Amino acid sequence: MASFYAMRKKPYMAAILLLLGLLFSPEHTGAQSLGVCYGGKGNANNLPPESEAVSLCTTNNIGRIRIYSPYTEILQVLRDSNIDLIVGVPNDRIQALANPSAASDWVQRNIKDYSSNVKFKYIAVGNEVNPTSETAQFVLTAMQNIYKAITDAGLQNQIKVSTAVDTNLLGVFDPPSTGAFSDNARLFIEPIIGFLVNNGAPLLANIYPYFRVKYNNQPVPYALFTAPEVVVHDGQLEYRNLFDALMDAMYSALEKTNGGSLEIVVSESGWPSAGGAVETIENAGTYYRNLINHVKGGTPKRPAKAIETYLFALFDENLKTEEIERHFGLFYPSKQPKYNVSFS
């Protein structure tokens, strides 16, 4: 009898083990949805070598990195690292890549030559390009040219081409259901949204509750995920934190511009630890800890799905021009952690 019950229990045990494996897999728990932004060369003169930066990520279970410009030292180190990578096209290179030949050459040198053992995930053509700037008119063409070069290289199923925007594109964001792009932004972003929809790519968005506290007088607890009660009632949806409100305002704006099918990847989010009254170690640590836990789930508008999020930034960067911009690091340049934070 014992062996009979054991035989009957085996399928159930296998099913239970499989279910537990799914529930606690990195993807389900959100661990693999978490990455960091790494400025590297040009933003600081006191950082450890790229090899040590990548090793620091691996040691801390950080499985994704965003870089803002490709260069040999970082790409070489990322070979066989199993780290998912966002590669940026700097804003000052966008106009040049509106030339198809230049875009093809850029993809060959920076992507294809490394694609056999670097896990490229997205190419971000520009970061927070101002819709009224001279550069804005070239963003979509550069994206199209890079996508064609990626396709010619047979990498279109592995790598998605997008651009990173910020919430300043929103003319309205409160309450989130009224979220809409400003008139200037619509002229810029609508054709890009069409490109993303057609190619199954997400929109990359830099989501910073901190800046809404700094410049729009939003309450600090609302931004730090510590508000004791609902702050914004929006129809049937309730908002206890500003991160969700900004995300869902962006989703509402996308829905109003035929982009309702798009997913938003949070390509930056962070809080500085010095430089002003709300820029403290305590506030920054609270923000990062709560954000890491929060993005394992979704937003009120898009619930129950981990939000792919990149924390800004890996290190403090001492060459940034604005004081607060120098203090977003999760780690000091010595590689010592600034906060008691778990990335898994």
Residue frames as qw, qx, qy, qz and C-alpha x, y, z in Angstrom:
[[0.000, 0.885, 0.466, 0.000, 0.00, 0.00, 0.00],
 [0.321, -0.765, 0.087, 0.552, 2.80, 2.39, 0.88],
 [0.356, -0.159, 0.580, 0.715, 4.43, 1.96, -2.51],
 [0.197, 0.607, 0.699, 0.323, 1.03, 2.39, -4.21],
 [0.106, -0.937, -0.277, 0.184, 0.42, 5.74, -2.48],
 [0.398, -0.571, 0.317, 0.644, 3.98, 6.80, -3.17],
 [0.349, 0.177, 0.675, 0.625, 3.44, 6.11, -6.85],
 [0.067, 0.796, 0.571, 0.190, 0.19, 8.10, -6.83],
 [0.276, -0.877, -0.121, 0.375, 1.81, 11.01, -4.98],
 [0.568, -0.177, 0.350, 0.723, 4.71, 11.40, -7.39],
 [0.254, 0.554, 0.474, 0.635, 2.77, 13.26, -10.11],
 [0.254, -0.913, -0.298, -0.114, 1.30, 15.58, -7.50],
 [0.592, -0.626, 0.089, 0.499, 4.69, 16.18, -5.92],
 [0.509, 0.114, 0.411, 0.748, 6.17, 16.93, -9.32],
 [0.059, 0.757, 0.442, 0.479, 3.37, 19.38, -10.02],
 [0.433, -0.876, -0.169, 0.132, 3.86, 21.07, -6.64],
 [0.619, -0.389, 0.228, 0.644, 7.61, 21.36, -7.17],
 [0.373, 0.391, 0.461, 0.704, 7.04, 22.79, -10.63],
 [0.136, -0.876, -0.371, -0.277, 4.57, 25.34, -9.24],
 [0.544, -0.763, -0.016, 0.348, 6.97, 26.35, -6.48],
 [0.594, -0.075, 0.346, 0.722, 9.72, 26.70, -9.06],
 [0.195, 0.621, 0.444, 0.616, 7.56, 29.04, -11.10],
 [0.322, -0.898, -0.291, -0.078, 6.41, 31.06, -8.11],
 [0.520, -0.776, 0.154, 0.320, 9.90, 31.62, -6.80],
 [0.709, 0.306, 0.260, 0.579, 11.71, 31.90, -10.09],
 [0.299, -0.285, -0.013, 0.911, 13.55, 35.22, -10.60],
 [0.053, -0.272, -0.489, -0.827, 11.10, 36.31, -13.29],
 [0.388, -0.629, -0.634, -0.228, 8.05, 35.73, -11.15],
 [0.495, -0.631, -0.361, 0.476, 9.49, 37.40, -8.05],
 [0.163, 0.983, 0.074, 0.040, 10.70, 40.36, -10.05],
 [0.610, -0.586, 0.294, 0.445, 14.39, 39.85, -9.27],
 [0.545, 0.079, 0.536, 0.640, 15.28, 39.60, -12.92],
 [0.194, 0.853, 0.414, 0.253, 13.14, 42.66, -13.64],
 [0.332, -0.915, 0.027, 0.226, 15.70, 44.78, -11.80],
 [0.740, 0.364, 0.011, 0.566, 18.71, 46.47, -13.35],
 [0.359, -0.735, -0.065, 0.571, 21.05, 49.40, -12.75],
 [0.460, 0.877, 0.019, 0.138, 22.23, 52.34, -14.82],
 [0.736, -0.371, 0.160, 0.544, 25.97, 52.61, -15.28],
 [0.243, 0.949, -0.034, -0.200, 27.39, 55.89, -16.54],
 [0.874, 0.045, 0.169, 0.453, 31.00, 54.75, -16.71],
 [0.513, -0.019, 0.148, 0.845, 33.52, 56.87, -18.56],
 [0.083, 0.471, 0.296, 0.827, 32.93, 60.59, -18.80],
 [0.465, -0.717, -0.298, -0.425, 30.73, 60.95, -15.72],
 [0.668, -0.728, 0.153, -0.004, 33.33, 60.30, -13.03],
 [0.474, 0.683, -0.524, 0.184, 37.09, 60.10, -12.66],
 [0.219, -0.484, 0.738, -0.417, 37.25, 57.94, -9.55],
 [0.900, -0.012, 0.066, -0.431, 35.34, 54.79, -10.50],
 [0.624, -0.305, 0.708, 0.126, 36.68, 51.23, -10.36],
 [0.047, 0.253, -0.765, -0.591, 37.51, 49.46, -13.64],
 [0.667, 0.054, -0.291, -0.683, 34.63, 48.15, -15.74],
 [0.577, 0.041, -0.816, 0.005, 35.50, 44.57, -14.77],
 [0.137, -0.090, -0.739, 0.654, 34.98, 45.40, -11.10],
 [0.426, 0.086, 0.096, -0.896, 31.73, 47.26, -11.82],
 [0.710, 0.047, -0.519, -0.474, 30.28, 44.26, -13.63],
 [0.472, 0.005, -0.833, 0.288, 31.54, 41.91, -10.93],
 [0.127, 0.025, 0.518, -0.846, 29.84, 44.11, -8.32],
 [0.633, 0.060, -0.154, -0.756, 26.56, 43.70, -10.19],
 [0.686, 0.062, -0.708, -0.156, 26.96, 39.94, -10.46],
 [0.272, 0.035, -0.783, 0.559, 27.80, 39.61, -6.76],
 [0.243, 0.145, 0.445, -0.850, 24.69, 41.57, -5.84],
 [0.335, 0.387, 0.859, 0.009, 22.35, 39.57, -8.11],
 [0.308, 0.687, 0.029, -0.657, 21.82, 42.48, -10.49],
 [0.650, 0.156, 0.696, 0.263, 21.03, 40.84, -13.81],
 [0.428, 0.751, 0.393, 0.313, 20.53, 43.89, -16.03],
 [0.380, -0.463, 0.034, 0.800, 22.58, 46.98, -16.85],
 [0.403, 0.867, 0.280, 0.088, 21.87, 50.12, -18.81],
 [0.500, -0.303, 0.178, 0.792, 24.82, 51.95, -20.39],
 [0.250, 0.825, 0.214, -0.459, 24.45, 55.28, -22.15],
 [0.456, 0.761, -0.391, -0.244, 27.06, 54.79, -24.83],
 [0.991, -0.006, 0.050, 0.120, 28.85, 51.66, -26.04],
 [0.154, 0.835, -0.527, 0.031, 32.61, 51.44, -25.72],
 [0.674, 0.313, -0.669, 0.013, 35.12, 48.63, -25.98],
 [0.071, 0.312, -0.785, 0.530, 36.08, 48.24, -22.32],
 [0.557, -0.025, 0.495, -0.666, 32.54, 47.73, -21.03],
 [0.840, 0.271, -0.186, -0.433, 31.40, 45.55, -23.94],
 [0.517, 0.384, -0.756, 0.118, 34.43, 43.27, -23.60],
 [0.126, -0.209, 0.776, -0.581, 33.77, 42.79, -19.90],
 [0.672, 0.098, 0.290, -0.674, 30.12, 41.96, -20.53],
 [0.604, 0.284, -0.679, -0.306, 30.99, 39.06, -22.83],
 [0.604, -0.086, -0.791, 0.054, 29.64, 35.81, -21.34],
 [0.055, -0.168, 0.553, -0.814, 28.41, 37.70, -18.26],
 [0.151, -0.460, -0.869, -0.102, 24.75, 36.67, -18.81],
 [0.016, -0.507, -0.368, 0.779, 23.74, 40.24, -17.99],
 [0.336, 0.729, 0.555, 0.218, 20.92, 41.76, -20.06],
 [0.367, -0.275, 0.069, 0.886, 22.01, 45.07, -21.56],
 [0.291, 0.899, 0.321, -0.059, 20.43, 48.32, -22.67],
 [0.541, -0.060, 0.213, 0.811, 22.81, 50.21, -24.95],
 [0.129, 0.853, 0.287, -0.416, 22.26, 53.91, -25.48],
 [0.503, 0.491, 0.251, 0.666, 22.85, 56.11, -28.49],
 [0.262, -0.436, -0.268, 0.818, 23.98, 59.45, -27.01],
 [0.286, 0.829, 0.377, -0.297, 21.89, 62.44, -27.98],
 [0.040, 0.796, -0.333, -0.503, 24.81, 64.05, -29.79],
 [0.222, -0.210, 0.862, 0.406, 25.10, 61.01, -32.09],
 [0.507, 0.472, 0.668, -0.273, 21.45, 60.82, -33.13],
 [0.431, 0.776, -0.067, -0.457, 21.64, 63.19, -36.10],
 [0.048, 0.540, -0.778, -0.317, 24.60, 61.28, -37.55],
 [0.268, 0.036, 0.963, -0.011, 22.68, 57.98, -37.31],
 [0.557, 0.585, 0.310, -0.502, 19.84, 59.45, -39.34],
 [0.401, 0.596, -0.590, -0.369, 22.18, 58.49, -42.17],
 [0.974, -0.019, -0.014, -0.225, 21.53, 54.79, -43.01],
 [0.739, 0.418, -0.435, 0.298, 25.18, 54.04, -43.71],
 [0.000, 0.533, -0.559, 0.635, 26.30, 55.53, -40.39],
 [0.751, -0.287, 0.274, -0.528, 23.61, 53.57, -38.54],
 [0.964, 0.167, -0.204, -0.041, 24.70, 50.34, -40.22],
 [0.508, 0.484, -0.527, 0.480, 28.31, 50.99, -39.26],
 [0.326, -0.496, 0.465, -0.656, 27.32, 51.80, -35.66],
 [0.911, -0.150, 0.128, -0.363, 25.39, 48.56, -35.34],
 [0.861, 0.329, -0.356, 0.156, 28.23, 46.54, -36.88],
 [0.339, 0.503, -0.543, 0.580, 30.90, 47.96, -34.54],
 [0.244, -0.354, 0.521, -0.737, 28.91, 48.17, -31.31],
 [0.789, -0.046, 0.292, -0.539, 26.31, 45.42, -31.56],
 [0.921, 0.293, -0.190, -0.173, 26.95, 42.77, -34.18],
 [0.462, 0.545, -0.636, 0.290, 30.63, 42.34, -33.34],
 [0.126, -0.297, 0.753, -0.574, 29.64, 41.45, -29.76],
 [0.709, -0.097, -0.045, -0.697, 26.26, 39.82, -30.29],
 [0.712, 0.083, -0.694, -0.065, 27.45, 36.22, -30.02],
 [0.599, -0.243, -0.658, 0.386, 28.11, 36.53, -26.28],
 [0.016, 0.055, 0.338, -0.939, 26.74, 39.88, -25.06],
 [0.046, 0.531, 0.845, -0.038, 23.03, 39.79, -24.16],
 [0.067, -0.021, -0.120, -0.990, 21.79, 42.94, -25.84],
 [0.125, 0.505, 0.815, -0.255, 18.14, 43.58, -24.94],
 [0.229, 0.901, 0.358, -0.083, 17.33, 47.13, -26.04],
 [0.444, 0.144, 0.110, 0.878, 18.95, 49.96, -27.95],
 [0.063, -0.828, -0.421, 0.366, 17.85, 53.31, -26.55],
 [0.438, 0.444, 0.265, 0.735, 18.15, 55.94, -29.28],
 [0.031, -0.560, 0.055, -0.826, 18.55, 59.05, -27.19],
 [0.388, -0.389, -0.708, 0.443, 17.80, 59.86, -23.58],
 [0.078, -0.751, -0.440, 0.486, 15.18, 62.45, -22.63],
 [0.295, 0.187, 0.397, 0.849, 15.40, 64.26, -25.95],
 [0.161, 0.480, 0.324, -0.799, 13.54, 67.57, -25.69],
 [0.506, 0.553, 0.654, 0.101, 10.71, 67.55, -28.27],
 [0.238, 0.959, 0.107, -0.113, 11.49, 71.16, -29.19],
 [0.428, -0.635, 0.463, 0.446, 15.24, 70.60, -29.63],
 [0.397, 0.621, -0.504, -0.451, 17.07, 70.41, -32.93],
 [0.065, -0.272, 0.959, 0.033, 17.83, 66.74, -32.24],
 [0.570, 0.192, 0.628, -0.494, 14.18, 65.68, -31.90],
 [0.673, 0.534, -0.116, -0.498, 13.50, 65.63, -35.66],
 [0.417, 0.511, -0.741, -0.126, 16.17, 62.94, -36.17],
 [0.447, -0.285, 0.766, -0.365, 15.17, 60.47, -33.44],
 [0.836, 0.250, 0.361, -0.330, 12.62, 58.43, -35.38],
 [0.689, 0.645, -0.317, -0.099, 14.78, 58.23, -38.52],
 [0.061, 0.580, -0.783, 0.215, 17.75, 57.07, -36.46],
 [0.626, -0.103, 0.671, -0.384, 15.54, 54.44, -34.78],
 [0.847, 0.443, 0.108, -0.273, 14.33, 53.21, -38.16],
 [0.501, 0.689, -0.524, 0.018, 17.87, 53.02, -39.54],
 [0.178, -0.455, 0.821, -0.296, 19.16, 51.13, -36.51],
 [0.765, 0.086, 0.510, -0.383, 16.22, 48.75, -36.66],
 [0.795, 0.559, -0.158, -0.177, 16.97, 48.03, -40.31],
 [0.281, 0.638, -0.699, 0.160, 20.62, 47.39, -39.50],
 [0.465, -0.262, 0.751, -0.389, 19.60, 45.10, -36.62],
 [0.847, 0.302, 0.274, -0.340, 17.26, 43.25, -38.99],
 [0.633, 0.654, -0.409, -0.066, 19.94, 42.92, -41.65],
 [0.060, 0.518, -0.806, 0.280, 22.15, 41.37, -38.96],
 [0.627, -0.177, -0.736, -0.186, 19.37, 38.89, -38.06],
 [0.258, -0.044, -0.688, 0.677, 19.08, 40.26, -34.52],
 [0.325, -0.325, -0.144, -0.876, 15.60, 41.80, -34.65],
 [0.738, -0.401, -0.484, -0.247, 14.06, 39.03, -32.53],
 [0.674, -0.225, -0.456, 0.536, 16.67, 39.49, -29.80],
 [0.279, -0.213, -0.167, 0.921, 17.07, 43.27, -29.66],
 [0.102, 0.825, 0.553, 0.057, 14.34, 45.90, -29.51],
 [0.326, 0.216, 0.049, 0.919, 14.92, 49.49, -30.62],
 [0.217, -0.830, -0.513, 0.029, 13.34, 52.26, -28.54],
 [0.213, 0.554, -0.184, 0.784, 14.06, 55.67, -27.00],
 [0.398, -0.401, -0.646, 0.514, 14.09, 56.82, -23.39],
 [0.091, -0.662, -0.231, -0.708, 11.67, 59.63, -22.50],
 [0.145, -0.073, -0.653, 0.739, 10.76, 61.41, -19.29],
 [0.007, -0.638, -0.754, 0.155, 7.49, 62.42, -17.71],
 [0.015, -0.504, -0.013, 0.864, 7.97, 66.04, -18.78],
 [0.047, -0.097, -0.727, -0.678, 6.32, 64.93, -22.03],
 [0.129, -0.582, -0.802, 0.047, 3.07, 64.83, -20.08],
 [0.069, -0.427, -0.088, -0.897, 1.00, 67.98, -20.28],
 [0.669, -0.422, 0.089, -0.605, -1.47, 66.47, -17.79],
 [0.450, 0.180, -0.862, 0.146, -0.75, 63.73, -15.26],
 [0.029, -0.136, -0.784, 0.606, -3.10, 64.18, -12.30],
 [0.778, -0.261, 0.549, -0.158, -5.26, 62.19, -11.86],
 [0.354, -0.305, 0.787, 0.403, -3.51, 59.44, -13.83],
 [0.504, 0.467, 0.724, 0.069, -6.52, 58.62, -16.01],
 [0.298, 0.923, 0.138, -0.200, -6.32, 62.12, -17.51],
 [0.508, -0.485, 0.453, 0.548, -2.66, 61.64, -18.46],
 [0.641, 0.719, 0.255, 0.083, -1.92, 63.13, -21.87],
 [0.622, -0.015, 0.164, 0.765, 1.12, 64.29, -23.80],
 [0.024, 0.700, 0.066, -0.711, 1.54, 68.01, -24.30],
 [0.641, 0.732, 0.115, -0.200, 0.93, 69.40, -27.79],
 [0.183, 0.792, -0.570, -0.120, 4.66, 69.79, -28.46],
 [0.399, -0.335, 0.852, -0.055, 5.35, 66.30, -27.19],
 [0.763, 0.349, 0.490, -0.238, 2.62, 64.70, -29.31],
 [0.573, 0.766, -0.222, -0.190, 4.24, 65.84, -32.54],
 [0.059, 0.639, -0.765, 0.053, 7.46, 64.19, -31.39],
 [0.365, -0.223, 0.867, -0.255, 6.21, 61.05, -29.69],
 [0.780, 0.299, 0.278, -0.474, 3.23, 59.90, -31.80],
 [0.712, 0.535, -0.420, -0.172, 5.29, 58.67, -34.79],
 [0.086, 0.459, -0.844, 0.265, 7.69, 56.98, -32.35],
 [0.596, -0.023, 0.630, -0.497, 4.76, 55.23, -30.65],
 [0.827, 0.423, -0.046, -0.367, 3.64, 53.96, -34.05],
 [0.462, 0.563, -0.683, 0.047, 7.13, 52.58, -34.67],
 [0.193, -0.315, 0.831, -0.415, 7.19, 50.84, -31.28],
 [0.747, 0.153, 0.401, -0.508, 3.73, 49.32, -31.77],
 [0.775, 0.511, -0.263, -0.264, 4.65, 48.01, -35.23],
 [0.513, 0.492, -0.679, 0.185, 7.85, 46.42, -33.97],
 [0.825, -0.400, -0.397, -0.038, 6.69, 45.07, -30.63],
 [0.488, 0.205, -0.432, 0.730, 9.12, 47.20, -28.64],
 [0.351, -0.723, -0.513, 0.302, 8.44, 48.84, -25.26],
 [0.097, 0.878, -0.039, 0.466, 8.66, 52.54, -24.49],
 [0.614, -0.108, -0.447, 0.642, 11.57, 53.30, -22.17],
 [0.195, -0.845, -0.170, -0.467, 10.60, 55.90, -19.57],
 [0.369, 0.154, -0.550, 0.733, 12.60, 57.59, -16.82],
 [0.484, -0.686, -0.438, -0.322, 10.22, 57.78, -13.83],
 [0.391, 0.132, -0.483, 0.773, 11.35, 60.07, -11.00],
 [0.382, -0.784, -0.486, -0.047, 8.95, 60.84, -8.14],
 [0.541, -0.402, -0.147, 0.724, 11.90, 62.74, -6.65],
 [0.200, 0.109, 0.259, 0.939, 11.77, 65.48, -9.29],
 [0.284, -0.623, -0.531, -0.499, 8.04, 65.92, -8.74],
 [0.556, -0.673, -0.357, 0.332, 8.80, 66.53, -5.06],
 [0.495, -0.239, 0.060, 0.833, 11.63, 68.89, -5.92],
 [0.069, -0.006, 0.323, 0.944, 9.89, 70.97, -8.55],
 [0.370, -0.367, -0.551, -0.652, 6.14, 70.31, -8.23],
 [0.310, -0.340, 0.468, -0.755, 5.69, 70.25, -4.44],
 [0.789, -0.168, -0.517, -0.287, 4.40, 66.68, -4.29],
 [0.657, -0.653, 0.262, -0.271, 4.35, 65.27, -0.72],
 [0.077, 0.581, -0.808, 0.051, 7.51, 63.40, 0.28],
 [0.532, -0.085, 0.800, -0.265, 5.71, 60.35, 1.79],
 [0.763, 0.515, 0.200, -0.336, 3.68, 59.99, -1.43],
 [0.509, 0.718, -0.466, -0.091, 6.97, 59.84, -3.36],
 [0.022, -0.510, 0.834, -0.209, 8.72, 57.50, -0.92],
 [0.603, -0.136, -0.747, -0.246, 5.94, 54.84, -0.89],
 [0.265, -0.111, -0.751, 0.595, 5.29, 55.71, 2.79],
 [0.377, -0.257, -0.072, -0.887, 1.96, 57.56, 2.56],
 [0.225, -0.016, 0.860, -0.457, -0.30, 56.10, 5.32],
 [0.508, 0.486, 0.621, -0.347, -3.44, 56.23, 3.20],
 [0.516, 0.525, 0.534, 0.416, -4.72, 56.69, -0.33],
 [0.195, -0.419, 0.040, 0.886, -3.56, 60.03, -1.75],
 [0.305, 0.251, -0.384, -0.835, -5.33, 60.06, -5.12],
 [0.550, 0.323, 0.737, -0.224, -8.72, 58.53, -5.90],
 [0.200, 0.365, -0.520, -0.746, -9.16, 58.08, -9.65],
 [0.727, 0.006, -0.440, -0.527, -12.45, 56.40, -10.41],
 [0.946, -0.270, -0.132, -0.124, -12.13, 52.83, -9.19],
 [0.772, 0.233, -0.325, 0.493, -8.34, 53.12, -8.88],
 [0.475, -0.880, 0.000, 0.018, -6.49, 54.29, -5.79],
 [0.629, 0.540, -0.297, 0.474, -2.96, 55.64, -5.57],
 [0.675, -0.717, -0.060, 0.163, -0.78, 55.50, -2.48],
 [0.576, -0.438, 0.302, 0.621, 2.47, 56.35, -4.25],
 [0.260, 0.790, -0.143, -0.536, 3.61, 58.78, -6.90],
 [0.169, -0.323, 0.834, 0.414, 5.57, 56.18, -8.86],
 [0.312, 0.381, 0.869, 0.054, 2.35, 54.34, -9.77],
 [0.259, 0.810, 0.324, -0.415, 0.59, 57.62, -10.54],
 [0.079, 0.700, -0.445, -0.553, 3.32, 58.69, -12.98],
 [0.218, -0.091, 0.922, 0.306, 3.45, 55.26, -14.60],
 [0.293, 0.530, 0.794, -0.056, -0.29, 55.12, -15.10],
 [0.209, 0.819, 0.062, -0.530, -0.41, 58.70, -16.38],
 [0.003, -0.485, 0.694, 0.532, 2.09, 57.62, -19.03],
 [0.226, 0.191, 0.944, 0.147, -0.06, 54.58, -19.84],
 [0.290, 0.725, 0.518, -0.350, -3.11, 56.83, -20.15],
 [0.145, 0.748, -0.276, -0.586, -1.22, 59.14, -22.50],
 [0.110, -0.226, 0.878, 0.406, -0.17, 56.14, -24.61],
 [0.295, 0.434, 0.847, -0.084, -3.76, 54.93, -24.78],
 [0.266, 0.811, 0.250, -0.457, -4.80, 58.33, -26.13],
 [0.216, 0.734, -0.466, -0.444, -2.21, 58.08, -28.92],
 [0.896, 0.285, -0.250, -0.232, -2.84, 54.54, -30.20],
 [0.342, 0.497, -0.747, 0.279, -0.17, 53.13, -27.92],
 [0.719, -0.414, 0.226, -0.510, -2.35, 51.24, -25.50],
 [0.985, 0.048, -0.168, 0.008, -0.68, 47.95, -26.36],
 [0.451, 0.611, -0.481, 0.437, 2.76, 49.19, -25.35],
 [0.766, -0.493, -0.301, 0.283, 4.63, 48.15, -22.24],
 [0.011, 0.925, -0.255, 0.281, 6.65, 50.72, -20.31],
 [0.823, -0.071, -0.319, 0.464, 10.12, 49.76, -19.15],
 [0.303, -0.951, 0.013, 0.051, 11.37, 52.06, -16.39],
 [0.761, 0.453, -0.166, 0.434, 14.78, 52.94, -17.79],
 [0.293, 0.292, -0.460, 0.786, 15.73, 55.14, -14.81],
 [0.504, -0.750, -0.243, -0.354, 14.45, 55.80, -11.32],
 [0.641, -0.024, -0.471, 0.605, 16.31, 57.00, -8.28],
 [0.340, -0.919, -0.169, -0.110, 16.78, 59.47, -5.43],
 [0.450, 0.582, -0.401, 0.546, 19.90, 61.50, -4.55],
 [0.704, -0.441, -0.466, 0.304, 21.47, 61.20, -1.10],
 [0.383, -0.496, -0.126, 0.770, 22.83, 64.77, -0.83],
 [0.239, 0.233, 0.396, 0.855, 22.46, 68.23, -2.31],
 [0.303, -0.404, -0.184, -0.844, 19.34, 69.62, -0.61],
 [0.472, -0.292, 0.455, -0.697, 16.69, 69.31, 2.08],
 [0.907, 0.032, 0.181, -0.379, 14.95, 66.15, 0.81],
 [0.744, 0.489, -0.450, 0.067, 18.14, 64.71, -0.66],
 [0.427, -0.625, 0.579, -0.303, 19.25, 62.62, 2.31],
 [0.141, 0.256, -0.956, -0.010, 20.69, 59.17, 2.87],
 [0.337, 0.177, 0.791, -0.478, 17.54, 58.26, 4.79],
 [0.601, 0.513, 0.142, -0.596, 15.13, 59.34, 2.05],
 [0.455, 0.524, -0.625, -0.358, 17.18, 57.80, -0.73],
 [0.002, -0.173, 0.976, -0.130, 17.56, 54.50, 1.11],
 [0.465, 0.310, 0.633, -0.536, 13.83, 54.42, 1.80],
 [0.586, 0.557, -0.142, -0.571, 13.06, 55.13, -1.85],
 [0.362, 0.434, -0.791, -0.235, 15.33, 52.46, -3.28],
 [0.140, -0.035, 0.952, -0.269, 14.23, 49.78, -0.81],
 [0.501, 0.409, 0.527, -0.552, 10.55, 50.47, -1.36],
 [0.526, 0.572, -0.327, -0.538, 10.93, 50.78, -5.12],
 [0.174, 0.329, -0.920, -0.124, 12.76, 47.45, -5.38],
 [0.239, 0.175, 0.895, -0.334, 9.98, 45.75, -3.45],
 [0.470, 0.511, 0.282, -0.663, 7.19, 47.60, -5.26],
 [0.446, 0.520, -0.470, -0.557, 8.19, 46.81, -8.84],
 [0.131, -0.083, 0.988, 0.026, 7.82, 43.10, -8.21],
 [0.320, 0.566, 0.735, -0.193, 4.12, 43.81, -8.83],
 [0.288, 0.488, 0.480, 0.669, 2.32, 46.17, -11.17],
 [0.072, -0.028, 0.138, -0.987, 0.44, 49.46, -11.05],
 [0.444, 0.331, 0.583, -0.595, -3.29, 49.98, -10.42],
 [0.605, 0.547, -0.152, -0.559, -3.88, 50.29, -14.17],
 [0.710, 0.396, -0.575, -0.092, -1.56, 47.39, -15.07],
 [0.621, -0.565, 0.440, -0.319, -1.61, 45.10, -12.01],
 [0.907, -0.160, 0.383, -0.070, 0.06, 41.79, -11.17],
 [0.846, 0.429, 0.000, 0.317, 3.06, 42.01, -13.46],
 [0.616, -0.485, 0.050, 0.619, 6.63, 42.83, -12.50],
 [0.293, 0.954, 0.014, -0.067, 7.85, 46.18, -13.84],
 [0.803, 0.173, -0.003, 0.570, 11.21, 46.00, -15.57],
 [0.188, -0.981, -0.026, -0.045, 13.10, 48.76, -13.76],
 [0.705, 0.293, -0.213, 0.609, 16.63, 50.18, -13.89],
 [0.468, -0.807, -0.207, 0.296, 17.86, 51.93, -10.76],
 [0.422, 0.727, -0.103, 0.532, 19.80, 55.12, -11.25],
 [0.655, 0.609, -0.446, -0.039, 22.66, 54.65, -10.67],
 [0.894, -0.049, -0.367, 0.254, 25.35, 52.14, -9.83],
 [0.591, -0.177, -0.252, 0.746, 27.86, 54.71, -8.55],
 [0.066, -0.896, -0.122, 0.423, 28.01, 58.33, -7.48],
 [0.660, 0.455, 0.270, 0.534, 29.38, 60.26, -10.46],
 [0.387, -0.658, -0.161, 0.626, 31.56, 63.20, -9.44],
 [0.258, -0.083, 0.385, 0.882, 31.87, 64.92, -12.83],
 [0.054, 0.705, 0.669, 0.230, 28.17, 65.69, -13.22],
 [0.161, 0.438, 0.008, 0.884, 27.60, 69.45, -13.43],
 [0.503, -0.594, -0.067, -0.624, 24.70, 69.70, -10.96],
 [0.157, -0.444, 0.745, -0.472, 25.40, 68.87, -7.34],
 [0.762, -0.051, 0.438, -0.474, 22.39, 66.61, -6.83],
 [0.844, 0.423, -0.253, -0.211, 23.30, 64.66, -9.97],
 [0.311, 0.563, -0.730, 0.230, 26.49, 63.51, -8.27],
 [0.263, -0.267, 0.757, -0.535, 24.74, 61.62, -5.48],
 [0.815, 0.062, -0.105, -0.566, 22.43, 59.07, -7.08],
 [0.424, 0.364, -0.829, -0.002, 24.77, 56.12, -6.59],
 [0.892, -0.343, -0.187, -0.229, 23.72, 52.90, -4.91],
 [0.866, -0.220, -0.078, 0.442, 27.41, 52.37, -4.23],
 [0.170, -0.899, 0.241, 0.323, 30.27, 54.68, -3.46],
 [0.573, 0.690, -0.436, -0.080, 33.19, 54.62, -5.94],
 [0.165, -0.509, 0.818, -0.212, 34.97, 52.44, -3.35],
 [0.512, -0.056, -0.797, -0.317, 32.28, 49.80, -4.12],
 [0.023, -0.152, -0.791, 0.592, 30.93, 50.07, -0.59],
 [0.100, -0.608, -0.718, -0.323, 27.12, 50.04, -0.52],
 [0.060, -0.322, 0.135, -0.935, 25.51, 53.33, 0.43],
 [0.658, -0.235, 0.092, -0.709, 22.30, 51.69, 1.64],
 [0.348, -0.090, 0.915, -0.185, 21.16, 48.46, 3.21],
 [0.669, 0.382, -0.104, -0.629, 19.44, 47.20, 0.06],
 [0.555, -0.041, 0.821, 0.128, 18.79, 43.72, -1.30],
 [0.317, 0.399, -0.434, -0.743, 18.52, 43.46, -5.09],
 [0.257, -0.006, -0.929, -0.267, 16.90, 40.03, -5.10]]
